[in-house]
Every structure is written in structure tokens, then in C-alpha cells.
Amino acid sequence: MTRSYYVEYYTNLLDTLHAKVMEEIIPKVSNNGNFMVESLLLCLEQEMNSQTMLKSAEHAVTTCKNDTNDKKSENLKFHDRNYKLRKLEEAKKNENHMKYIYEQAQCSAFNAAQPLLSIVQQHFDSLAIEMPHWEHQLLQCMILTSAKPTNIASYASKGLHQFDQVQDFLQNIKLMRTFVQSGGPRNGNYPRALEIYHEILSSSKDTKRFMASNEVFNRLATAVALEHAEPIMIFDTNIVIDPVERYLHYESAYLNGELDPLFPTLSTWELRMVVNNDASDEEIEWCRKMLRNYRPDHVLSPNYQWRYCMIVKSDVRYKKPEWEEGVPRTYKQMISGGGMCGPRAWFGRMACKSFGIPTWGVRQPGHAAMSHWMPSNQWVICLGGPNWTKSFWDGTNGVHFDWESRARSSMYYKYVGWLKCIACISGEDNLKSQLPRYLKRNIRKNLWNELALLQMRDIVHVLEDDSTSIKKRKESNIKPVVKNVIEEQQQKVVEKETIAYQENGDIIIPASTICNPHEKIMPIVTKSFHSNGGKQVHLHKGRDMCLEYEIRLPERKGGTQQGKRRKLVKYLLSCLIVTVHSGTKPLNLEITSGDFNASYQIQTPYSGGEWAATESVSVNLIEGQINKLNFDTESLGLTIKDFHLTRVCDA
């Protein structure tokens, strides 16, 4: 069959479905509620106008503040400066007044929508009784409208296999519902999403078995198909991320227990904001390994807001970024070279996504930040002001994203999803809520989109009134496929470590066996993901940290008699470390024993987040006495597992 045949076939199918949906399925609000519709539209226009005036008032306050705080104002005469302060006070009063007007307009629009939303829901409820297949037809019509018959035909005409995929999809109400409920493919590219979904199904002999045994794999495959329907490039390159490889990466990471314990509780919509990670699969794996090695305290943190992304505050320095010349920028360069708000937000998002936590990028006036999912089903802003009103991303206002993320936990598809389907079928624009364009929208041509937004507000309003409706997602809600290494480490009880004196004279000093640091700040001691288990220690520049240890070398048989000079014994000292910053500084060591004192330097290599042993340094210890070892460093960050002292000979 030629492409033109399929174009005609799907165009005719859409025309038939469209006529049926418009006639029998879409609520006749223009007849049943003409007065209510007009009343709502007027209220929405008033709300939009009041929001516009509020933005002007906020801008006036900002201008007055800048004018008042200008250094030149310090030299003004008293009455001139007083005039500017009065002007600022008046601007603030006007801002508060406009806030009140806007809040009243919001309430009016919300109240005006209630009877109309009630009519719409009653209509849908009656359809379920009178017209059993109405939802199937609504979804088919919406998908063909969004994807366009020409694009569907182009895919179906590639061969019988592709045509069968399209036909099976249009008959599979469960899969259609999942696609639509999860936001649909990027840019409405249903053919490519369908192609990716089937490529994932046949990607390995285990994939279908995994999907049958645990729903998370099906949700993950669908999320990848929808999000990668339009190509996503690897950060700072023109290399397209392979969607099948992206699915297999997260499938493998989950099966290996490397992702956050709550990863399998995420919805398809939430998983989309995990798999759209623009790091390469290799860098995603590196990030998980680096954090487990370098800062396991960030991985094991009970503070979910800063779990994983705390690495930004601790190690991505706020400074002009340093990039390697002649090569694409990478996230590994970012943690080493630092950056301002943009790179710091990028790295925070990447870190959370790498462990399977969804993130939504946040921009605020003059600033870049991030937000991520929380077990409470709400999202939290990090690295920026906790203000959804001033946040936006990818054409969407932060407040609307907050509403949607919360509404999706309660009947979102039935109450909002169907309205969005009708908006698409009715030819309404894809409503972008980012200011200021949102304040210039044509409300009268976007009735169904406006109702969908008001319905989300209604759901959130109900959830806020009913505190019992907020349910925290727990690991116990799911049946785990494998043991989770993060969860295991959180539950593990690590015994106190001790210094090991071996028979051949060697000494192993676990980094956690530090003595009293006196006036120094305690270093960070945490459980270790290292294969040897135990604990590890982290030193950070800018905090007056040091490591102090006491070891007593036992006297060998036939040793020196009491009162005679103690013997110096030569050892080779090395330590097992992790660094993530290039240009590392040495680890300084001072050894004291009685009146004996010696200083050494241990060079610490840049390990890029991997465990690495330092080169051995020859040191002297006093036999039969307590030797105090004091370590400190000027490195930006240094993680140490243990110190190895290999006995060489008498000095």
C-alpha cells in the first residue's frame, strides 16, 4: 500500500471519529450552560487582567527598591532621599492592593467554574452507562488529532509490521490510556513513541518477562518511549541518546539495586523526568558510583530534600566555571571546575535523575535552580527560593506544575485528562502558562484548557482540605525485584573499627579510628559502600578539620632495655582515597612521639570519583612508644578509607 492510501485511510477514520465525538461525547455546555460559560469567561478575563496589573505593581516595587538602594542615592539631599522612600512605600501598598484584587478574581473564577465542572462530570458519568465505548473513541480521536493522519500514515506505510503496530495500538485502550494519561509523546510524535516502545519490548529476551513480573518495567519503557519520541542530545554534544540503551541502563541499574528504594513506586509521568537525563549512560553510572565512593552520606541522608543533590552545595563551587579546552563539556568537569547557578542546577538535576529521582528544571528571575519529587507526592525546590509563583520551566509556570504534580495523585485522568483530550480535539492551542505570554492568551478560544486547569485547582483544593489524602509512598507498597544496596546500607549496623597490628609488623589504620580532635572540627564519618565495608572519613577545605590517630608499636623480642634510646622503625605509608577535584593538594602528616617530631607530605592523585591508592611515603615511627599521627589537607575535598603502614626495617 502507498503512503497516500494510508493518508486517506487515517484521515477518513479521524473524520468519522471527530464527527461522533463532537456530536455524542463532548458535553454540550454551550446549550446546557450558556450563562455559566459566559460568566466563567468573564471571571477568567478579570483574573488575567488583575494578574497583569499585579505583575506591573511588582515591577514598580522592584524599580523603586533598586532606585532607593542605588549608591548614588546615598549622596542625595535628605528631602530627595525621603521622597524615594515614600515612593517605595506607595509602590508596596499598591502591590498589596493588587494582590488582594488578584486573589479575589481567582476565587471568583474558581467559584464560577464549579457548576460547569459539575455538569461536565455528570455528562461523563452518564456516558459510562449509555455509551460503553465512548472513552475508546475519545482516545482514538485525540491521538489521531494530535499525531496528525499524515504522520501516522508515514509510519504505517513503512510495512505491514508497522501498520499492525498502529492498528493494535488504536485497539488497545489500556496502552492508549497510559500514553495519554502520562502526557503523550513529546511534540505529539506518537509514531516514534510507538516505534521506540516496540523496540524496547524486543531489546532483550528478558524484557517482556520483566514487564510481566513487575509493572515498573512497563512504566519505565513507556516513559522512555514518550520522552524520547523527540531526540534528546547528550549534554553539550550533537549525539542523540539511544532510547533503547537508556531503558536498558535504568533496567540494569534497578536490577542491580543501585537506584533509590522508591524508584519502583514512580508513575510513568514521573519516570519521564528521570529518563530525560541529558548525561550519557556512562556518566549516569559514573555519578552513582562517584557519590557512593566519595560522599555516601549524601546517598544515605534521611533528609530527602537534599539526598543526592547535596553534592552541589558541598562540592560544586560557586565560581566562574573551568572547562577543558577542545573537548565537549561534561558533568565530571563540572564538579571539578565549579560554576555559577546554571551549572550547579544542571549537576543537581543530573545527580537526582541518576539515582532515579524525577526532577523538573526551575528558572527564576535572574537565577537557575531545580526541583525534584518527594515521597509525600509533592515537589520541592532546591538551590533557589521556595517560591513556585516566581518559578517556570519549558513554557510552564511553577504554580501550574505544582498543581499538576499534586493533582496526579488523585483522579487526574478522569477529571483533567478527559478535558485535555477534548481541548485537543476541539482544536485549542497547547496552552503554555509561562508568563508573560500566558497573560495574553485568548481565553474564549481555550475554554476546555481553562476548565482543565480549574479542575486541577479544584483537586488540589480538596487535597489541601483533606489531610488524610496525602499518603507518603513507601518501599513496603511494592514488591522488590532485588535487594537495594542503598536500603541495605541504611539498615546495616557497622561495628566500631580498630587499628589492626599484623604479625609481619604491618599496620592498617581505618580512617574512622580518629582520636580526640581537640579544638578541631570533627571530620565526616560515614558508612562505606566499599567492598570491604566498614566506614570512611571525609575532609573538606574551609573547615578546620584534621585526623589524629594514636598507634603503639610493640617492642620486638630482644628489644632495647629500659632507659636506653628507643629505635626508629621505617615504614611505607599509603592511603586509600577518593577525589573529584583536579589540582589536588597533598595530605600533610605530622608524627610525634615524646620529643620526636617529623613532617611528611603524601601526594593525593585526582581519582575522578574512583577509589585510588596514593604513592607510598617513607616515614619513621618509634618502637615501644605511642606515636601520634596528625593529618590535614588543603584539598577541596578528600575521602579516606584507611591508611596502610608496611614495615620495611629499622631506621
C-alpha positions in Angstrom: 0.0 0.0 0.0 1.2 3.5 -0.8 1.5 6.3 1.7 -1.4 8.2 0.0 -3.6 5.2 0.7 -2.8 5.3 4.4 -3.2 9.1 4.5 -6.7 8.8 3.1 -7.5 5.8 5.4 -6.5 7.6 8.6 -8.0 10.9 7.5 -11.3 9.3 6.9 -11.1 7.4 10.3 -10.4 10.7 12.0 -13.3 12.5 10.3 -15.6 9.7 11.4 -14.4 9.7 14.9 -14.4 13.5 15.1 -18.0 13.8 14.0 -19.1 11.2 16.5 -17.1 12.7 19.4 -18.3 16.2 18.7 -21.9 15.0 18.4 -22.2 12.4 21.1 -19.3 12.6 23.5 -18.2 16.3 24.1 -20.5 17.9 26.7 -22.9 20.5 25.2 -22.0 23.2 27.6 -22.9 25.8 25.1 -26.5 24.7 25.3 -26.8 23.3 28.9 -24.8 26.1 30.5 -24.6 29.1 28.2 -24.9 31.7 31.0 -22.5 29.8 33.2 -19.9 29.6 30.4 -20.2 33.4 29.7 -19.9 34.1 33.4 -16.8 31.9 33.7 -15.1 33.5 30.7 -15.7 37.0 32.2 -14.3 35.9 35.5 -11.2 34.4 33.8 -10.6 37.6 31.8 -10.9 39.6 35.1 -8.4 37.2 36.7 -6.0 37.6 33.8 -6.3 41.4 33.8 -5.7 41.6 37.6 -2.7 39.3 37.3 -1.3 41.6 34.6 -1.8 44.6 36.9 -0.2 42.7 39.8 2.9 42.0 37.7 3.1 45.7 36.9 2.9 46.6 40.6 5.6 44.1 41.5 7.8 45.5 38.8 7.2 49.0 40.2 8.3 47.9 43.7 11.5 46.3 42.2 12.3 49.5 40.3 11.8 51.7 43.4 13.9 49.3 45.5 16.7 49.5 43.0 16.4 53.3 42.8 16.5 53.6 46.6 19.4 51.2 47.1 21.5 52.9 44.3 24.8 54.1 45.7 24.2 57.5 44.1 21.2 57.9 46.4 23.5 58.0 49.4 24.7 61.4 48.3 21.2 62.8 47.7 19.8 65.5 49.9 17.6 64.4 52.8 14.3 65.5 51.2 15.2 63.8 47.9 16.0 60.5 49.5 12.9 60.8 51.7 10.8 61.2 48.5 12.2 58.0 47.1 11.4 56.1 50.3 7.8 57.4 50.2 7.6 56.4 46.6 8.7 52.8 47.5 6.2 52.7 50.4 3.4 53.7 48.0 4.5 51.1 45.5 4.4 48.4 48.2 0.9 49.5 49.2 -0.3 49.3 45.6 1.3 45.8 45.3 -0.6 44.6 48.4 -3.8 46.0 47.0 -3.3 44.3 43.6 -2.5 41.0 45.4 -5.9 41.3 47.1 -7.7 42.1 43.9 -6.0 39.2 42.1 -6.8 36.7 44.9 -10.5 37.9 44.8 -10.5 37.4 41.0 -9.1 33.9 41.4 -11.8 33.0 43.9 -14.5 34.3 41.6 -13.2 32.3 38.6 -12.8 29.2 40.8 -16.4 29.5 42.1 -17.8 30.3 38.6 -16.3 27.1 37.3 -17.8 24.7 39.9 -21.3 24.3 38.4 -19.9 24.0 34.9 -17.4 21.3 36.1 -20.2 19.5 37.8 -22.3 19.4 34.6 -19.2 18.1 32.7 -18.6 15.3 35.2 -22.3 14.3 35.2 -22.1 14.1 31.5 -19.1 11.7 31.6 -20.8 9.6 34.3 -23.9 9.2 32.1 -21.7 8.3 29.1 -20.3 5.4 31.1 -23.8 3.9 31.3 -25.3 4.9 27.9 -22.2 4.6 25.7 -19.8 1.9 26.9 -17.1 2.6 24.2 -17.1 6.3 24.4 -13.6 6.5 26.1 -12.1 4.3 23.4 -13.4 6.6 20.7 -12.4 9.7 22.6 -8.8 8.5 22.9 -8.6 7.3 19.3 -9.8 10.7 18.1 -7.5 12.6 20.4 -4.4 10.6 19.3 -5.1 10.9 15.6 -5.7 14.6 16.0 -2.5 15.1 18.0 -0.3 12.9 15.8 -2.0 14.0 12.5 -3.1 11.4 10.0 -0.2 12.2 7.6 2.4 11.3 10.3 0.6 8.1 11.3 0.3 7.2 7.6 4.0 7.8 7.0 4.8 5.3 9.8 2.2 2.7 8.8 3.3 2.7 5.2 6.8 1.5 6.1 5.5 -2.0 6.1 2.9 -4.5 7.4 4.7 -4.8 10.8 4.3 -1.0 11.4 0.7 -0.9 10.2 -0.1 -3.7 12.6 1.5 -1.8 15.4 -0.6 1.2 14.7 -3.8 -0.8 14.5 -3.1 -2.8 17.6 -2.3 0.4 19.4 -5.6 2.1 18.4 -7.5 -1.0 19.6 -5.5 -1.2 22.9 -7.4 1.1 25.2 -5.1 0.4 28.2 -2.0 1.4 26.3 -3.7 4.4 24.7 -4.9 5.5 28.1 -1.3 5.1 29.6 0.2 7.2 26.7 -2.4 10.0 27.1 -2.6 9.9 30.9 1.2 10.3 31.1 1.2 13.4 29.0 1.5 12.0 25.5 4.7 11.9 23.4 6.9 15.0 23.1 5.5 17.2 20.3 2.7 14.6 19.7 5.1 12.2 17.9 3.0 9.1 18.5 4.6 7.1 15.6 8.1 7.4 17.0 6.9 6.7 20.6 5.2 3.6 19.3 8.3 2.5 17.4 10.6 3.0 20.5 8.1 1.1 22.7 8.2 -1.9 20.5 12.0 -1.7 20.1 12.3 -1.8 23.9 9.9 -4.8 24.0 12.2 -6.8 21.7 15.5 -5.3 23.0 16.4 -8.4 25.1 15.0 -11.8 25.9 14.3 -10.8 29.5 12.4 -7.5 28.9 9.0 -9.0 28.3 9.5 -11.3 31.3 10.4 -8.4 33.5 7.4 -6.5 32.4 5.1 -9.4 33.2 6.6 -9.7 36.7 6.8 -6.1 37.7 4.9 -3.1 36.4 7.8 -0.7 36.9 9.5 -2.1 33.8 6.4 -1.3 31.7 6.1 2.1 33.1 9.8 2.7 32.5 9.6 1.5 28.9 6.6 3.8 28.3 8.3 6.8 29.9 11.3 6.3 27.6 9.1 6.0 24.5 7.2 9.1 25.3 10.1 11.3 26.4 12.5 10.2 23.7 9.9 10.5 20.9 11.8 13.6 20.0 15.6 13.2 20.1 17.5 14.2 23.3 21.1 15.1 22.9 23.9 14.2 25.3 25.0 17.3 27.2 27.0 19.8 25.1 27.1 17.4 22.0 25.1 16.6 18.9 25.0 12.9 19.9 21.4 11.6 20.2 20.8 9.4 23.3 19.7 5.9 22.2 16.3 5.4 23.8 16.6 1.6 23.9 20.0 1.9 25.6 18.6 4.4 28.0 15.8 2.0 29.0 18.3 -0.9 29.4 20.6 1.3 31.5 17.9 2.1 34.1 16.6 -1.5 33.9 20.0 -2.8 34.8 20.6 -0.2 37.5 17.3 -1.2 39.1 18.0 -4.9 38.9 21.4 -4.2 40.5 19.8 -2.3 43.3 21.6 0.9 42.6 18.6 3.3 42.3 16.7 5.0 45.1 14.5 2.5 47.0 11.3 4.4 46.0 12.1 4.3 42.3 9.6 1.4 41.6 6.8 3.5 43.1 7.1 6.2 40.4 4.4 6.7 37.8 5.1 6.8 34.1 4.7 10.6 34.1 7.2 10.9 37.0 9.6 8.4 35.3 9.7 10.7 32.2 11.5 13.2 34.3 14.2 10.6 35.2 14.9 9.1 31.7 15.2 12.6 30.1 18.6 12.9 31.8 20.9 14.5 29.3 24.0 12.9 30.6 25.4 9.9 28.8 24.7 6.5 30.2 28.3 6.2 31.1 28.2 9.5 33.1 25.0 8.5 34.8 26.7 5.3 36.0 29.8 7.3 37.0 27.7 9.7 39.1 26.1 6.9 41.1 29.5 5.3 41.7 31.2 8.6 42.5 28.6 9.6 45.1 28.7 6.1 46.8 32.5 6.3 46.9 33.1 10.0 47.6 30.1 11.2 49.7 28.0 8.2 50.8 26.4 10.5 53.4 24.6 12.3 50.6 23.3 9.0 49.3 22.2 7.7 52.8 20.8 11.1 54.0 17.4 10.8 55.8 16.8 14.4 54.6 15.0 13.6 51.3 15.1 17.2 50.1 18.9 17.1 49.8 19.6 13.4 49.2 21.9 13.1 46.2 21.7 16.8 45.2 23.6 17.9 48.4 26.7 17.2 46.4 26.2 20.6 44.7 26.3 22.5 47.9 29.3 20.6 49.2 31.4 20.3 46.1 30.3 22.2 43.0 31.9 25.6 43.9 30.0 28.8 43.1 32.5 30.4 40.8 33.3 31.0 37.1 33.3 27.5 35.6 36.6 26.0 34.4 36.1 23.8 31.3 38.6 21.7 29.5 39.6 23.2 26.2 39.0 21.5 22.9 36.5 18.8 24.2 32.8 18.9 25.0 31.8 19.9 28.5 30.9 17.1 30.8 29.4 16.7 34.2 32.7 15.3 35.5 34.3 18.6 34.5 31.5 20.4 36.2 32.1 19.0 39.7 35.8 19.6 39.3 35.7 23.1 37.8 32.7 24.5 39.5 30.2 27.0 38.1 27.5 29.6 38.9 23.8 28.9 39.3 23.4 27.3 35.9 26.0 24.5 36.1 25.1 23.9 39.8 21.5 23.4 38.9 22.4 21.2 35.9 24.6 19.0 38.2 21.9 18.7 40.9 19.3 17.6 38.4 21.7 15.1 36.9 22.6 13.6 40.3 19.0 13.1 41.3 18.0 11.6 37.9 21.0 9.3 38.0 19.6 7.7 41.2 16.1 7.5 39.7 14.6 10.7 41.3 12.5 12.8 39.0 13.5 16.4 38.6 11.8 19.5 37.0 14.2 22.2 36.0 13.4 25.6 37.6 14.2 29.0 36.4 13.6 32.1 38.5 14.2 35.8 37.7 18.0 36.0 37.1 18.6 32.6 38.6 18.6 28.9 37.7 17.5 26.2 40.2 15.9 22.8 40.3 13.0 20.9 41.9 12.5 17.2 42.5 9.9 14.7 43.6 9.4 13.8 47.2 7.9 10.7 48.9 5.0 13.0 50.0 4.0 13.2 46.3 4.8 16.9 46.4 7.8 18.5 44.8 10.4 20.7 46.4 12.6 23.5 45.0 16.3 23.2 45.7 19.2 25.7 45.1 16.7 28.5 44.7 13.9 30.4 46.5 11.0 28.1 47.6 8.5 30.1 45.6 6.5 28.3 42.8 5.0 31.7 41.8 8.3 33.0 40.5 9.4 29.7 39.0 9.0 28.5 35.5 10.4 25.9 33.1 9.8 24.8 29.5 6.9 27.2 29.0 5.1 26.2 32.2 4.5 28.3 35.3 5.7 26.8 38.5 2.3 27.1 40.2 0.6 25.1 37.4 3.3 22.5 37.6 2.8 22.2 41.4 -0.9 21.8 40.8 -0.5 19.1 38.2 2.1 17.1 40.2 -0.3 17.1 43.2 -3.5 16.5 41.2 -1.9 13.5 39.5 -2.0 11.7 42.8 -5.8 11.8 42.8 -8.1 11.1 39.9 -6.2 13.3 37.5 -7.0 11.3 34.3 -10.8 11.1 34.9 -11.2 14.8 35.9 -8.4 16.5 34.0 -7.2 14.1 31.3 -10.5 13.9 29.5 -10.9 17.7 29.4 -7.4 18.0 27.8 -8.5 15.4 25.2 -11.5 17.5 24.4 -9.3 20.6 24.2 -7.1 18.9 21.6 -10.0 17.5 19.6 -11.6 21.0 19.6 -8.5 22.5 18.1 -7.5 24.6 21.1 -3.9 25.7 21.4 -1.4 23.8 23.6 -1.7 26.2 26.5 1.7 27.4 27.8 1.4 29.0 31.2 4.8 30.7 31.4 4.5 34.4 31.9 4.2 36.9 30.3 2.7 35.1 27.2 0.1 33.4 29.5 -1.3 36.9 30.3 -2.0 37.5 26.6 -3.8 34.2 25.9 -7.2 34.1 24.1 -9.4 32.7 26.9 -12.5 32.4 24.7 -10.8 30.1 22.3 -9.4 27.9 25.0 -12.4 27.0 27.2 -11.6 23.3 27.7 -8.0 24.0 28.6 -9.1 26.6 31.1 -11.6 24.1 32.6 -8.8 21.5 32.8 -6.6 24.0 34.7 -9.5 24.9 37.0 -10.2 21.2 37.6 -6.6 20.8 38.7 -7.0 23.7 41.1 -10.2 22.0 42.4 -8.4 18.7 43.0 -5.6 20.4 44.9 -8.1 22.4 46.9 -9.8 19.1 48.0 -6.4 17.5 48.8 -5.4 20.5 51.0 -8.7 20.3 52.9 -8.3 16.6 53.4 -5.0 15.9 55.2 -5.6 12.2 55.1 -5.5 12.2 51.3 -1.7 12.9 51.4 -0.1 9.5 51.5 3.6 9.1 51.7 4.9 6.5 49.3 6.8 3.7 51.0 9.0 0.8 49.9 6.5 -1.5 51.5 4.0 -0.6 48.9 5.9 -2.5 46.2 7.4 -6.0 45.8 11.1 -5.5 45.3 12.8 -7.5 42.5 16.2 -7.4 44.1 17.9 -6.2 47.2 18.5 -2.5 47.1 22.1 -1.5 48.1 21.1 1.9 49.4 18.4 0.4 51.6 20.7 -2.3 52.8 23.4 0.2 53.7 20.9 2.3 55.6 19.8 -0.7 57.7 23.3 -2.0 58.2 24.9 -1.8 61.7 28.6 -1.2 61.4 30.7 -2.2 64.4 33.4 0.2 65.8 36.6 -0.3 63.8 40.0 -0.8 65.4 43.6 -0.5 64.3 45.0 -3.8 63.0 48.5 -4.8 64.0 49.5 -7.7 61.8 52.1 -10.4 62.6 54.5 -9.3 59.9 54.7 -5.8 61.5 52.3 -4.1 59.1 49.6 -1.8 60.5 46.2 -1.0 59.0 44.6 2.2 60.4 40.9 2.5 59.5 40.2 6.2 58.8 37.3 6.1 61.3 39.5 5.3 64.3 40.3 9.0 64.9 41.2 10.3 68.4 40.0 13.4 70.1 40.4 16.2 67.6 40.8 18.8 70.4 39.7 22.2 69.1 39.4 20.9 65.5 36.1 20.3 63.8 35.1 16.7 63.6 35.5 15.3 60.0 32.6 13.5 58.4 32.5 9.8 59.3 30.0 7.6 57.5 29.3 4.1 56.4 31.2 3.0 53.4 29.9 1.3 50.2 33.4 -0.1 49.6 33.6 -3.8 49.1 35.5 -4.1 52.4 32.6 -2.5 54.2 33.2 -0.5 57.4 33.4 3.2 57.5 35.2 6.1 55.8 36.1 9.7 56.5 35.8 12.9 54.5 37.9 16.1 54.9 36.7 19.3 53.4 38.6 22.5 52.7 37.5 25.6 54.5 36.5 23.6 57.6 39.3 23.3 60.2 39.4 19.6 60.0 42.2 17.2 60.8 42.6 13.5 61.5 44.5 12.3 64.6 45.5 8.7 65.3 47.5 7.1 68.1 49.4 3.8 67.4 51.8 2.0 69.7 54.4 -0.1 68.0 55.0 -3.2 70.1 58.6 -3.9 71.0 60.2 -6.9 69.2 61.7 -9.7 71.2 65.2 -8.8 72.3 64.3 -5.1 72.1 66.1 -2.2 73.8 66.4 -2.2 77.6 64.6 0.3 79.7 66.3 3.7 79.8 68.1 3.2 76.5 67.2 5.2 73.3 64.1 3.8 71.5 64.6 2.6 68.0 63.2 4.3 64.9 61.4 1.9 62.6 60.9 2.7 58.9 57.5 2.2 57.3 56.0 2.8 53.9 52.7 4.7 54.3 49.9 4.8 51.7 46.2 5.5 51.9 43.1 4.6 50.0 41.4 7.8 48.9 38.7 9.3 46.6 39.0 12.8 45.0 36.7 14.6 42.5 38.5 17.9 42.1 41.5 18.3 39.8 44.6 20.1 41.2 44.5 18.2 44.5 46.8 19.3 47.3 49.0 17.0 49.4 47.9 15.3 52.6 50.1 16.7 55.3 51.3 14.4 58.1 53.0 15.2 61.3 54.3 12.3 63.6 55.1 13.0 67.2 56.3 10.6 69.9 57.8 12.1 73.0 60.4 14.5 71.9 60.4 13.0 68.4 58.8 15.1 65.6 58.7 14.6 61.8 56.7 16.0 59.0 55.8 14.4 55.7 53.6 15.0 52.6 51.5 12.4 50.8 50.6 13.3 47.2 46.9 12.7 46.5 46.1 12.0 42.9 42.9 13.1 41.1 40.9 9.9 41.0 37.7 11.2 39.3 35.4 9.6 42.0 37.1 6.2 42.0 39.0 4.6 44.8 42.8 5.0 44.4 45.8 4.3 46.5 48.4 7.1 47.0 52.0 6.5 46.3 53.9 5.2 49.4 55.9 7.6 51.5 58.7 6.5 53.8 58.0 7.5 57.4 59.7 6.8 60.8 57.9 5.6 63.9 59.3 5.0 67.4 59.2 1.4 68.6 57.6 0.7 72.0 56.0 4.2 72.4 52.8 5.9 71.4 53.1 7.6 68.0 50.6 10.3 67.2 49.8 10.8 63.6 48.1 14.1 62.6 46.8 14.5 59.0 45.3 17.6 57.4 44.9 18.9 53.8 44.2 22.0 51.7 42.4 19.9 49.1 38.8 20.9 48.3 37.6 17.5 49.3 39.3 14.3 50.2 37.7 10.9 51.2 39.8 8.4 53.0 39.1 4.7 53.7 42.2 3.6 55.5 46.0 4.0 55.9 48.5 1.2 55.3 51.8 1.1 57.1 54.1 -1.5 55.6 57.1 -2.2 57.8 60.5 -2.0 56.0 63.3 -2.1 58.5 64.9 -0.3 61.4 65.8 3.2 60.6 
